[in-house]
């Protein structure tokens, strides 16, 4: 494993990570599992319908799942899973 990739993994494990998704398995469950398998500590922000409607305007595509890593938002479930896998 390259030093750069190892450094990136260490940074990601110490980063502030929040997953925003509904309180159902859906598209968020594979992301939750991937984060758990990668041993990345994260806040699992499960949105109610009212919370989603209130925050929908602030989301880039107006949709979830949304992974927030140190203030940077990543959208689309496949992109989030790819990001976690790297």
Buried (B, 14 or more C-beta within 10 A) or exposed (E): EEEEEEEEBEEBEEBEBBBBBBEEEEBBEBBBEBBEEEEBEBEBBEBEEEBBEEBEEEBEEEEBBBBBBEEEBBBBBEEBBEBBEE
